[in-house]
Amino acid sequence: MSTTVETVSAAARTAPAPVIVAIDGPSGTGKSSTSKAVAAQLGLSYLDTGAQYRAITWWMLNNGIDVRNAAEIATAAAKPVIVSGTDPAAPTITVDGEDASGPIRTQEVTSAVSAVSAVPEVRTLITELQRSIAADAERGIVVEGRDIGTTVLPDADIKIFLTASPEARAARRSGEVKGSDLAATKEALITRDAADSGRKTSPLAKAGDAVEVDTTELTLQQVIECVVTLVGEKQAAK
């Protein structure tokens, strides 16, 4: 009996402490690739909060909601059922039971998501969903977005804010979309930054206690290693 107890106690001592990691930053800084890789490497769950805002935007467009009308968006916000799978190796997202992982990445959704996500009623609902997912992650979770460290999970164990120059971000994003125009991509990113940073509800912002990582001159692997080290140090200190 005592041997069993000692074995369990030893396992408990060696198992990494659950940790909540908030990774914020604008588009094109490597948030998604970094977050998924870090979560997979550390055995944590993963949540792409931007996908949830894209999902509700896609639903609005598909259901005839005027995405320029905040009142109309607010009234419809609670109707769709959004479910996010948190396996970093194969993250999923469904809306009313339908796989939305592909449709939410269209240009139509990209053009409308800032307006929809700026509506307070939308942010309140999605924020509650995000907090419940984080609370249910037994081993811990990496949550990426734009307001995670400031609004969604202000008590996260570690907060990281990724940045990069507009040129680097535009080059990365253009590389993801065949035939895209680099100058137009850069302009679109700057416009999105202004919309996200300037909205009244939960704007894009670096938390006061976040670690800023400039990814402009770093490879993806270097960014991943940097974040894994930061998280590991936090786990060891818990």
LUMNUDO-384334 format. One record per atom (N, C-alpha, C): y, z, x; residue in three letters. Coordinates in steps of 0.001 Angstrom, whole numbers, plus 500000, padded with zeros to 6 digits. Example, Ala and Ser with C-alpha at 12.3 -4.5 7.8 and 13.67 -1.06 7.14 Angstrom:
494310507800513190ala;495500507800512300ala;496700507800513200ala;497750507080512850ser;498940507140513670ser;500030507870512900ser;
This chain:
498796500000500834met;500000500000500000met;501245500000500863met;501264500845501865ser;502429500942502734ser;502611499661503529ser;501482499024503903thr;501558497770504661thr;502238496686503833thr;501880496622502540thr;502476495637501644thr;503977495860501523thr;504361497116501340val;505776497459501210val;506538497074502473val;505920497367503634glu;506569497046504903glu;506728495541505077glu;505715494784504640thr;505772493325504748thr;506884492763503881thr;506980493265502640val;508031492825501727val;509402493174502285val;509536494384502833ser;510813494812503390ser;511224493938504566ser;510255493575505406ala;510551492724506559ala;511010491347506105ala;510347490825505057ala;510722489507504531ala;512136489545503964ala;512448490649503291ala;513781490788502699ala;514853490834503780ala;514497491460504913arg;515477491561505997arg;515721490218506670arg;514681489371506752thr;514816488107507460thr;515336486978506576thr;515201487095505255ala;515687486047504353ala;517214486004504379ala;517792484796504481pro;519250484691504488pro;519834485237503193pro;520973485877503289ala;521624486408502099ala;522143485255501244ala;522028485356499906pro;522592484317499044pro;524086484164499352pro;524555482938499351val;525948482702499705val;526542481623498807val;527774481835498363ile;528481480833497569ile;529523480175498466ile;529386478860498618val;530260478089499502val;531138477166498665val;532439477286498810ala;533388476423498105ala;533948475407499088ala;533758474134498791ile;534291473076499654ile;535249472221498836ile;536518472271499214asp;537556471520498507asp;538176470465499407asp;538957469589498790gly;539670468579499551gly;539823467309498730gly;540707466426499163pro;540922465169498433pro;539787464174498651pro;539842463055497957ser;538816462013498075ser;538795461424499481ser;537604461047499933gly;537484460357501206gly;537437461248502425gly;537343462552502222thr;537288463465503376thr;535856463796503777thr;534892463342502992gly;533489463603503301gly;532907464779502551gly;533555465201501475lys;533101466382500730lys;531661466250500229lys;531379465160499547ser;530061465025498920ser;528944464949499950ser;529109464069500941ser;528069463915501958ser;527852465215502720ser;528963465882503066thr;528868467142503798thr;528209468217502946thr;528660468356501712ser;528161469410500837ser;526672469273500560ser;526229468052500275lys;524805467839500010lys;523956468145501239lys;524431467700502400ala;523670467919503632ala;523609469400503995ala;524720470100503842val;524767471534504148val;523828472297503209val;523895471968501920ala;523039472644500942ala;521561472402501248ala;521225471161501576ala;519829470833501884ala;519360471559503140ala;520203471592504150gln;519828472211505421gln;519648473722505292gln;520440474341504435leu;520402475797504288leu;519572476266503093leu;518986475325502368gly;518156475698501225gly;518951476221500042gly;520162475698499857leu;521025476138498765leu;521071475087497665leu;521527475514496488ser;521777474561495412ser;523069473811495722ser;523327472741494972tyr;524513471909495214tyr;525123471487493889tyr;526455471525493807leu;527129471086492593leu;528340470239492926leu;528344469015492395asp;529480468101492515asp;530317468252491245asp;531395469016491340thr;532204469277490141thr;532974468035489700thr;533280467171490659gly;533988465940490304gly;533159465076489371gly;531837465104489559ala;530950464322488701ala;531033464809487254ala;531253466112487075gln;531364466646485722gln;532628466147485027gln;533724466077485775tyr;534960465544485196tyr;534830464047484927tyr;534107463361485796arg;533852461943485556arg;532971461758484314arg;532014462673484148ala;531101462571483016ala;531827462736481684ala;532725463710481620ile;533447463909480363ile;534432462770480123ile;534968462200481202thr;535853461041481079thr;535079459839480561thr;533890459622481103trp;533033458523480647trp;532712458668479169trp;532408459896478751trp;532109460146477339trp;533332459821476470trp;534509460228476913met;535740459950476163met;535939458440475989met;535772457701477069leu;535956456246477013leu;534934455600476086leu;533695456092476134asn;532625455519475307asn;532752455856473833asn;533510456911473551asn;533618457357472157asn;534991457101471555asn;535714456187472137gly;536974455743471550gly;538114456729471626gly;538027457699472537ile;539116458661472695ile;540208458035473554ile;541443458142473124asp;542574457609473880asp;542819458526475075asp;542461458069476273val;542567458921477460val;544011459082477940val;544943458472477213arg;546361458700477518arg;546959459750476589arg;546137460213475643asn;546604461157474628asn;545971462529474882asn;546740463448475453ala;546213464766475822ala;545693465540474615ala;546384465427473483ala;545971466156472278ala;544617465654471780ala;544421464354471847glu;543157463766471400glu;542022464185472335glu;542308464207473626ile;541315464634474622ile;540938466095474385ile;541951466933474162ala;541716468370473967ala;540827468619472751ala;541061467883471679thr;540288468054470450thr;538817467688470645thr;538556466687471485ala;537187466199471673ala;536452466875472821ala;537159467654473626ala;536607468166474889ala;535283468910474762ala;535082469660473677ala;533888470491473549ala;532676469730472986ala;532848468477472627lys;531768467737471966lys;530625467314472884lys;530881466740474053pro;529761466302474895pro;529025467458475550pro;527715467298475725val;526899468292476426val;526584467736477813val;527146468386478830ile;526995467919480206ile;526041468850480949ile;525016468269481574val;524032469057482314val;523947468517483742val;524146469413484722ser;524115469025486128ser;522869469570486815ser;522104468677487454gly;520985469105488280gly;521512469477489652gly;521009470556490251thr;521602471085491473thr;520727470940492722thr;519764470042492686asp;518940469769493873asp;519751468855494796asp;520119469310496005pro;520950468477496872pro;520285467163497280pro;518959467129497252ala;518245465899497619ala;518306464863496510ala;518488465315495283ala;518521464395494147ala;519355464987493013ala;520675465134493215pro;521521465697492164pro;521577464764490957pro;521558465345489780thr;521581464540488561thr;522711465007487648thr;523078464142486713ile;524029464553485681ile;523746463748484422ile;523651464461483309thr;523418463804482023thr;524510464203481043thr;524771463308480100val;525720463583479025val;524983463339477713val;524841464381476914asp;524086464312475665asp;522683463748475918asp;522087464154477048gly;520733463757477372gly;520598462411478059gly;521698461694478233glu;521658460361478847glu;522090460432480309glu;521322459789481181asp;521653459751482604asp;523004459063482785asp;523930459768483414ala;525284459226483586ala;525649459031485049ala;524684459198485953ser;524982459163487386ser;525574457833487845ser;525146456737487237gly;525686455424487593gly;526986455106486877gly;526993455191485549pro;528186454839484779pro;529452455611485144pro;529315456847485611ile;530517457634485899ile;531227457172487164ile;530631456250487918arg;531236455780489174arg;531975454453489012arg;532140453985487788thr;532838452721487577thr;534333452883487807thr;535015451751488042gln;536459451775488268gln;537195452255487024gln;536657451943485848glu;537295452376484600glu;537364453901484534glu;536278454549484897val;536250456005484904val;537166456549485998val;537105455943487170thr;537937456383488289thr;539416456352487918thr;539817455322487194ser;541223455177486824ser;541674456196485786ser;540738456718485004ala;541102457622483908ala;540839459093484183ala;540044459400485207val;539579460776485382val;540705461768485681val;541729461361486396ser;542823462289486696ser;543526462740485419ser;543766461797484510ala;544450462127483255ala;543608463055482392ala;542319462762482307val;541440463596481484val;541281464989482092val;541088465050483396ser;540855466341484042ser;542103467207484106ser;543261466634483837ala;544500467413483851ala;544719468180482546ala;543955467856481509val;544121468515480207val;543535469931480285val;544333470953480011pro;543881472348480167pro;542574472676479448pro;542398472148478231glu;541179472441477478glu;539937471895478186glu;540081470753478819val;538973470168479580val;538658471045480783val;539687471448481505arg;539477472254482706arg;538854473609482360arg;539275474207481263thr;538715475492480859thr;537217475377480592thr;536821474363479839leu;535408474168479503leu;534568473861480739leu;535048472953481570ile;534285472573482750ile;534221473720483763ile;535308474464483895thr;535327475609484807thr;534296476652484389thr;534195476932483105glu;533199477884482603glu;531786477398482913glu;531565476093482769leu;530266475503483067leu;529941475665484558leu;530924475396485391gln;530729475507486839gln;530417476944487267gln;531128477889486695arg;530886479296487030arg;529496479749486604arg;529030479276485473ser;527698479677485004ser;526611479089485904ser;526817477869486382ile;525851477240487285ile;525805478000488603ile;526965478366489123ala;527020479116490386ala;526355480483490242ala;526573481127489108ala;526005482460488876ala;524485482413488782ala;523935481284488348asp;522486481155488177asp;521760480699489453asp;522513480397490503ala;521907479907491743ala;521399481096492565ala;520118481355492478glu;519546482559493089glu;519691482601494609glu;519514481464495260arg;519580481451496733arg;520982481159497252arg;521889480879496326gly;523240480502496721gly;523495479037496411gly;524742478602496574ile;525103477251496173ile;526310476760496955ile;526333475449497178val;527512474785497740val;528178474050496584val;529416474400496300val;530146473786495191val;531328473016495761val;531385471720495465glu;532482470911496007glu;533394470419494896glu;534688470349495222gly;535648469881494243gly;537062469892494783gly;538008470227493905arg;539414470238494297arg;540086471584494038arg;539452472414493198asp;540055473714492878asp;539021474835492904asp;537972474649493693ile;536874475625493687ile;537308476950494310ile;537892476889495489gly;538306478113496175gly;539507478792495563gly;540324478023494837thr;541538478595494243thr;541344479068492817thr;540548478354492031thr;540441478640490596thr;539028478937490120thr;538090478047490429val;536743478171489869val;536001479374490438val;535970479468491771leu;535237480551492435leu;536130481206493496leu;537186481893493061pro;538114482500494024pro;537485483583494888pro;536309484095494469asp;535616485117495249asp;534444484541496041asp;534451483229496250ala;533382482586497026ala;533274483241498397ala;532042483289498928asp;531826483944500217asp;532558483227501346asp;532592481917501269ile;533330481157502273ile;533964479937501617ile;535197479669502008lys;535947478546501451lys;536328477596502578lys;536074476327502354ile;536374475307503357ile;537196474208502708ile;538246473784503377phe;539110472726502868phe;539062471565503847phe;538484470445503414leu;538374469265504262leu;539593468372504097leu;540121467889505207thr;541252466960505177thr;540930465771506077thr;541741464732505976ala;541639463565506859ala;542882462726506606ala;543216461875507547ser;544385461019507374ser;544127460020506248ser;545182459557505566pro;544998458566504502pro;544282457311504997pro;544558456922506241glu;543929455723506804glu;542418455911506943glu;542025457061507470ala;540594457335507646ala;539889457418506302ala;540521458063505357arg;539928458210504029arg;539765456861503348arg;540784456009503467ala;540736454680502843ala;539636453833503479ala;539490453942504797ala;538453453168505491ala;537068453594505022ala;536868454904504859arg;535572455402504405arg;535279454947502983arg;536276455072502126arg;536071454703500732arg;535854453203500587arg;536575452397501363ser;536402450944501309ser;535007450556501781ser;534494451313502751gly;533161451042503257gly;532083451276502223gly;532393452101501217glu;531428452411500163glu;531408451339499075glu;532506450573498987val;532630449575497915val;532820448196498525val;531829447335498382lys;531899446003498963lys;533073445202498384lys;533782444514499284gly;534860443644498839gly;536143444347498464gly;536217445663498684ser;537432446389498312ser;538547446126499325ser;539777446206498857asp;540944445974499691asp;541403447289500308asp;541516447332501639leu;541836448576502335leu;543191449132501927leu;544205448268501864ala;545554448721501514ala;545601449244500079ala;544916448542499184ala;544883448973497784ala;544129450289497643ala;543067450449498415thr;542292451687498384thr;543138452855498862thr;543879452646499942lys;544755453695500474lys;545806454087499444lys;546395453093498793glu;547417453366497784glu;546832454145496608glu;545616453779496212ala;544961454467495098ala;544666455924495455ala;544262456173496694leu;543984457538497132leu;545254458386497128leu;546336457812497600ile;547614458536497636ile;548083458852496219ile;547889457892495316thr;548266458105493909thr;547416459209493292thr;546116459193493586arg;545212460224493068arg;545590461594493627arg;545931461649494917asp;546369462913495532asp;547554463497494790asp;548530462635494505ala;549753463085493835ala;549438463622492443ala;548545462937491741ala;548175463375490388ala;547430464705490440ala;546501464839491376asp;545696466058491466asp;546499467245491977asp;547385466987492924ser;548194468078493490ser;549335468488492571ser;549773467555491739gly;550941467830490902gly;550636468322489505gly;549366468331489094arg;549065468775487739arg;549329470274487607arg;549687470685486407lys;550056472083486167lys;548842473006486191lys;547715472519485677thr;546518473353485585thr;545592473105486774thr;545346474157487560ser;544411474100488696ser;544626472880489598ser;545788472765490212pro;546027471617491090pro;545179471664492355pro;545031470499492976leu;544372470424494277leu;545212471220495270leu;544604472225495887ala;545340473062496843ala;544367473795497742ala;544812474075498943lys;543997474840499885lys;544163476327499581lys;543049477040499423ala;543102478488499204ala;543651479161500461ala;544352480253500266gly;544955480950501386gly;543969481408502434gly;542740481703502010asp;541724482185502957asp;540672481126503288asp;541007479865503046ala;540073478785503355ala;540198478349504814ala;539084477887505364val;539067477321506718val;539312475822506586val;540362475316507209glu;540667473883507122glu;539946473131508237glu;539281472043507846val;538570471200508811val;539089469771508663val;539765469266509697asp;540273467896509698asp;539154466974510166asp;538698466108509272thr;537546465254509577thr;537927463878510116thr;539218463640510337thr;539691462314510739thr;538938461764511940thr;538804462574512972glu;538191462115514220glu;536744462578514379glu;536179463163513333leu;534819463693513427leu;533808462775512747leu;532599462747513292thr;531520462049512603thr;531029462945511477thr;530296462358510545leu;529758463148509442leu;528872464270509978leu;528045463969510974gln;527151464982511522gln;527923466131512145gln;529031465829512786gln;529854466885513381gln;530458467785512303gln;530875467191511200val;531432467981510091val;530355468880509504val;529166468320509307ile;528046469085508750ile;527721470275509648ile;527625470019510952glu;527311471092511899glu;528370472183511886glu;529636471781511777cys;530734472745511729cys;530604473654510513cys;530343473050509342val;530243473824508107val;528991474711508117val;527874474179508593val;526634474971508677val;526858476201509552val;527568476020510648thr;527873477161511540thr;528715478197510843thr;529737477751510134leu;530621478676509419leu;529853479469508356leu;528992478774507618val;528205479430506578val;527202480395507198val;526568479974508292gly;525607480830508953gly;526229482124509443gly;527427482020509965glu;528140483218510438glu;528431484164509278glu;528788483593508146lys;529083484424506962lys;527807485085506458lys;526699484359506423gln;525436484934505970gln;524987486082506891gln;525162485886508177ala;524744486897509149ala;525564488171509007ala;526790488017508555ala;527691489172508430ala;527507489919507116ala;526764489322506163lys;526618489956504844lys;525616491118504884lys;
